[in-house]
Each structure stands twice: as structure tokens, then as C-alpha cells.
Amino acid sequence: MLPREINNVIQSNLRRIYNDTPADDIITDLLVDSVISEYEASKIKRMDEDRDKNFELIRILKKRGEKDFFKYCNALKNHEAQHVQELGTLLEDQAKQAMNVQSEDSKKGSTQQTTSTKKAG
């Protein structure tokens, strides 16, 4: 499952993801990188509407881990269209920033616990 922070990034960019992701163009990359299975790739390819394909792709991604999300971002960044590359970069940057903030908050919490434990002891 994707961390909450990455889910929030997806949610805040959902409209652009649905409208700008060229699912047909990145499916092969996601398949090769083991982000999606052959069955999932086939299911997506059979869909008629791009928005439906992207909805299914995001549904699958939300069940995967953060490494798979970043592979999805890389597939977007490697696309020939600039606006797709920009979307991949945007998603990756926002996710890294969100994860870094979360990581720093966790460190602060454990530092505060250690400090208060030392004062108490």
C-alpha cells in the first residue's frame, strides 16, 4: 500500500493525472518494471477511454508500494511529450518532499522522546 503522503499527492493531482497520463504509452514500461502484471496491462489496454485506463492504473498503483509509484513517475518522465514529463517530475518531487517532511517529523518525535526520557531519568 502506498504511504498516506503519496496518496495525498495523487489525490491533489488527480485531475491532471486522469487527463494527461498516456496510459497506452507507459503500460509497457510499467509491465517491464513489474509495476503491473500482464493481466492488468491487458485489462487496461482493452478499455476504450483514456480516463478509464488512468483510473484503473491509479487504482492499481494505490495497492503498490512507494517504489512502484516512483517507477510510474519515471515512466512519465521518459515519455516524449513535455507535459507528460513535467507531470512525472511534479509527482515525483511532491512525493519526495511529502515523504521527507514525514520522515523529519518522525525523527523529531523520537528525538523529543529521547530528550524527555533523559530529563525524566
Buried (B, 14 or more C-beta within 10 A) or exposed (E): EBBEBBBBBBEEBEEBBBEBBBBEBBBEBBBEBEBBEEEBBEBBEEBEEBBEBBBBBBEBBBEBBBEBBBBBBBBBBEBEEEEBBBBBEBBBEBBBEBBEEBEEEEEEEEEEEEEEEEEEE
